[in-house]
Amino acid sequence: MKDIKTTVRNPWLWIPTLYFFEGIPYFLVNNISVLMFAKLGVPNGQMALFTSLLYLPWTFKFLWSPFVDIVRTKRWWIISMQAVMALAFIVLALTLPHPEANLVSGGQTPMSLFTFTLILFIFAAFASATHDIAADGFYMLAQSQSSQAAFVGVRSTFYRLANVFGNGVIVAVAGILETKTGNIPLSWQITIGGTALLLFVLTMYHTFAVPRPKEDMPRQTSGESGSAGRIFSEFGRTVKTYFSKNGVWLAVIFMLCYRLPEALALKMCTPFLVASREAGGLGMQTTQVGLAYGTIGVIALLAGGILGGVTASRVGLKKCIWWMAAALALPCSVYVYLALCQPQSFAVISAAVAFDQFGYGFGFTAYMLYMMYFAEGEYKTSHYAFCTCFMALSMMIPGMFAGYLQEAVGYAGFFWLVMVCCIATFAVTAVASRKIDPEYGKK
């Protein structure tokens, strides 16, 4: 194999931008697309079904993750996937359809009009999931253990900033353009195009800034015939050992059902906020949604997650799981209040959204810790990857049907159904909590 010139870079030059980049496509595909299609007049049923299917690449990325190791270097995958994503969003912006104004205002735009847009979202989703695999592996290869530990907080912070940027800044820009132009499709076209150009600039920067560590080599070389076969064999073994674990089906049910109320509510939150008051929504402007849900709500979500981590480290998972289950499920009741009372105060709406998101952040800590607890053992890393598959399914499957449920019973009825689903959260918590080691999670 031809020798590749190795380079070393200060981690500050590439880790912040790498993880900021990593977050933007994820939030564009899974969050911002929901609001964009809702604003373009796609009915909630079709919108929720097709945007939920966009979770699939993250659900099944473990299937092709071994081959990221044996085909090319991780650096090559990072730069290539960034270029693919930037190109996909540029093409998406250039080809975004402009439905007729009466279809947009009446919420009757067929999703079939956006077939090519969905194909591009899927393309970007697969590239983003592959980028995640390569970036996380590269993070460990390109640094010493001490540097990895020192920058884990930086990595997490910039990924979270991408959340604020995506759900807050991008949405707010789209809203400002809607107000100035009066043309919703054009506003989103410009917004997505501007974001794509930002991704392109970051890709060009990473071409030079991301180092070339000597450890970053593909696992299969011309003299290592059979490497792919060994990977397949090892993959099969990890699957077998995962599904042979004691209590595996209970764990799977827990992972699928614990977040059921939030999984349903999450898909309909932004459509509810922007829907007209006559349709049962709150009639908020897109800019207001970017501030209330994408900025204040995200900050509350992060604060809840931090508090959840501190709490779990002090008392352990077993003692706090019930409090966390309640924090995740019960704050969804704020949407019942919002749907029934339809307040006009931005402060009231923002406070309600922040309360729900704080509870979700706090309650989600138990879910993450449970996955880590169940994954313990010889194949910890691979088994945790399987757990994340079920984590993605727990959001994708309820989301597929959320829009049709809302169309059938209205927003108030839908959020009452969300509260009924809290029973599932408490039921699986009651069973799972019995098998948790009382000391797990404590410092």
Secondary structure, DSSP 8 states (H G I E B T S, - for coil): ------B---GGGTHHHHHHHHHHHHHIIIIIHHHHHHHTT--HHHHHHHHHHTTHHHHSGGGTHHHHHHSS-HHHHHHHHHHHHHHHHHHHHHH-----HHHHHHT---GGGGHHHHHHHHHHHHHHHHHHHHHHHHHHHSS-HHHHHHHHHHHHHHHHHHHHIIIIIIHHHHHHHHHHHS-HHHHHHHHHHHHHHHHHHHHHHHHHHS-B-TT---S--TT-TTHHHHHHHHHHHHHHHHTTSTTHHHHHHHHHHTTHHHHHHHHHHHHHHHS-GGGTS----HHHHHHIIIIIHHHHHHHHHHHHHHHHHHH-HHHHHHHHHHHHHGGGHHHHHHHHH----HHHHHHHHHHHHHHHHHHHHHHHHHHHHHH-STTHHHHHHHHHHHHHHHHHHHHHHHHHHHHHHHHHHHHHHHHHTHHHHHHHHHHHGGGS-TTTT--
